[in-house]
Amino acid sequence: MDNRISGTTGLLALIGSPVGHSGSPAMYNYSFQKLGLDYVYVAFDVPQEKVGQAMEAIRTFHMRGCNVTMPDKTEAVRYMDELSDAARLIGAVNTIVNDDGRLTGYITDGEGFVNNLRDHGVAIAGKKITIAGGGGAATAIQVQCALDGAREISIFNRKDDFFARTLETAEKIRNRKQDCIVHVYDIADEAKMKEEILTSDIFANATILGMKPLEQESVVKDVSAFHPGLVVCDAVYNPKQTKLLREASEAGCVCISGEGMLLWQGAAAFRLYTGRDMPVQEVKERFFR
């Protein structure tokens, strides 16, 4: 990579914590080289309390922008000069574009999730989906599934100080898509989660459970909730096969890893940064087999 970095090379990055496991640098740098674009992409471990400093660094170093992962997605909103409609509705960003010091925040997680399902032959329209999580990625998935025609969404999140935000998201979805039934439950209610999964077409984990160093954990404690034909998706992509997906597969479920979501949300962000289409097929063959 060193021989292609020059004094004009543009800088892009991923911020969040942890980020050492991320596949984003390899995916983006390969795409830049493939298309002959003068950019380089790195990962910075930025805890939530230092997001403001990171935003100033983007301006100071004239970075083209950055991707944002947990736990920084909602905090980053505070520092944006402008938000896309989806980011404003969701209250989180995962992509920031810097235009001469003006930062615009976008959210491509929901688009990435839906396109990943579509890439595996699974449609959202008319389906019931149960989603674990209430953070930025989870909220984006919830909203996008509603916009794409899900008939019912059951959301499970921790009943903590941020639970009210999940209730607000549910209300926004109801107002925007009145034909979509939305429920919100305490994620600690394992019996209710089992009940909802048993009547769902799709289950999605959008929590950090299963991600390194939590790879021995799963958001679903009662594996009898899994049933043949259920589509189980994980937003976690490292490890590729999480404990959730392993146990769901053993129960006969259709399992979709988070790698594809990473790919498709990254493709959407790539276009925002460069105005070009990511070479998705080549990236998929090189990094997602």
Number of C-alpha atoms within 10 A of each C-alpha: 8 6 5 11 12 10 5 8 13 17 17 25 21 22 25 21 18 18 16 11 14 16 17 19 16 14 24 24 19 21 21 18 14 13 13 10 14 15 21 20 20 16 21 15 13 22 15 18 11 14 22 14 11 19 20 13 12 21 17 10 11 16 21 21 27 26 25 26 21 21 20 23 26 20 19 23 22 12 16 18 12 16 19 13 12 18 23 15 16 27 23 26 30 28 29 29 24 21 14 10 18 12 21 20 28 28 30 25 27 24 21 28 30 22 19 24 18 12 13 13 8 15 18 20 14 14 18 24 27 27 27 25 24 25 24 28 27 26 26 29 26 30 24 23 26 27 16 15 17 23 19 21 26 21 26 26 23 16 13 8 7 12 16 11 15 22 18 12 21 22 16 15 24 17 11 13 18 13 14 20 16 24 15 19 18 16 19 13 12 16 12 14 24 18 11 21 24 17 14 21 19 24 23 25 25 25 22 20 22 25 23 17 13 13 17 12 16 21 20 21 13 12 14 13 19 23 21 12 14 23 22 24 25 29 26 24 21 18 17 17 21 24 20 26 22 14 18 24 20 13 17 14 20 19 22 22 22 24 24 23 27 22 25 24 22 24 23 21 26 20 12 16 17 14 10 13 14 24 17 15 9 14 19 15 9 12 13 14 7
